[in-house]
Amino acid sequence: MNTRNTRKTLLVACPLLLLLGLAGFPRISHAVAADDLPEPFLFLAWDADVGRFLGDEADSEGPKSFATKADGGLLILDQVNLRILDFDPAGRELPAYALPGPAFDDVGEAAGRFVLALDRLVTRTLLVYDLDGSIVTELDLVGHGIEHAGLITAMFARTDGVWLEVSHRHSVRVLDAAMGPCERRIVLGRPIEGGRSLIGTLDRPAGGARISIGPRNAAKPDATITIPGELPIRRIVALDADAKGRVLAVVHEALFGGTTPFGVLDERYRLIRLDNRFAELWSARSPWVLTELDQRQEVRLGPDGGVWQMFFTWEGVFVVRWDGRTP
């Protein structure tokens, strides 16, 4: 692993860069006033601090994923530079984890002691690193419940192991709590703690999103809620729950023009925190939406209930923490 200098000193200029990014980057909504925006936790300048690829005949990409750590720090997947960046809770950079190739597109932390790296498309493997940067497990993705690795849509580290979601429909447990390969188990939806699952679908043509929660593989959920869109909801950006069963739902709302060229008139992300009975605890509107740089994980739920977002501007990569903590 390579030791690099801290980025903490860069945060002095972040508020100004944040406002410049709000004004200058295409496909950024102005639905949220600048005074309501969270302070940046981290800023990484393009090319100097983090890699990007601008493709002519291939997808352009920046860091495809990030993850929160149990200690309050962050992992940033810098696959262009073949590494996973590691930051402590104060934003200081720690030694990076080396990647064996550039095709990894998701990252995570498990049990506060392991780092996960997922390559769905080339090697079709899941790597598990210990905190010294050594690979302790290398798992072939294809198997029971996963016919094609490219259909994996999310990765979740839970107390009972690591789960991979397939086609936004079912999830497969592929590693046990000790990060070893295990007998694969399939559940509908996204597994959360307490032996329960979340299921999210778009409510077409109403333009909303329907969220259900209940025991894993139950015939009927315990509760269902339909989130109406302030603008039509085009996709579910993130859906997760913390250890207490409190849910985070992030939806992408967008309004398109009714005549050619049918451009975007307005769009935003709406972040919603719900308790385990779907009563609303907190909500916010983010103006930072997906750009032309490919990105698989944009919003994460931290172990303490905090809500984190990684987004791109012309200047570089920002990570902010929204006020999503609940008692």
Stockholm file with secondary structure:
# STOCKHOLM 1.0

chainA/1-327         MNTRNTRKTLLVACPLLLLLGLAGFPRISHAVAADDLPEPFLFLAWDADVGRFLGDEADSEGPKSFATKADGGLLILDQVNLRILDFDPAGRELPAYALPGPAFDDVGEAAGRFVLALDRLVTRTLLVYDLDGSIVTELDLVGHGIEHAGLITAMFARTDGVWLEVSHRHSVRVLDAAMGPCERRIVLGRPIEGGRSLIGTLDRPAGGARISIGPRNAAKPDATITIPGELPIRRIVALDADAKGRVLAVVHEALFGGTTPFGVLDERYRLIRLDNRFAELWSARSPWVLTELDQRQEVRLGPDGGVWQMFFTWEGVFVVRWDGRTP
#=GR chainA/1-327 SS CCCCCCCGGGGGGHHHHHHHHHHHSTTBCCCSCGGGSCCEEEEEEBTTTBCCBCCSSSCCBSCCCEEECTTSCEEEEEGGGTEEEEECTTSCEEEEEECSSSCCCEEEEETTTEEEEEESSSSCEEEEEETTSCEEEEEECCBTTBSCGGGEEEEEEETTEEEEEETTTEEEEEECTTSCEEEEEEEESEEETTTEEEEEEEETTTTEEEEEEEETTCSSCSEEEEECCSSCEEEEEEEEECTTCCEEEEEEEEEECSSTTCCEEEEEEEEEEECTTCCEEEEEEECBCCCSSBCSCCEEECTTSCEEEEEECSSEEEEEEESCCCC
#=GC SS_cons         CCCCCCCGGGGGGHHHHHHHHHHHSTTBCCCSCGGGSCCEEEEEEBTTTBCCBCCSSSCCBSCCCEEECTTSCEEEEEGGGTEEEEECTTSCEEEEEECSSSCCCEEEEETTTEEEEEESSSSCEEEEEETTSCEEEEEECCBTTBSCGGGEEEEEEETTEEEEEETTTEEEEEECTTSCEEEEEEEESEEETTTEEEEEEEETTTTEEEEEEEETTCSSCSEEEEECCSSCEEEEEEEEECTTCCEEEEEEEEEECSSTTCCEEEEEEEEEEECTTCCEEEEEEECBCCCSSBCSCCEEECTTSCEEEEEECSSEEEEEEESCCCC
//
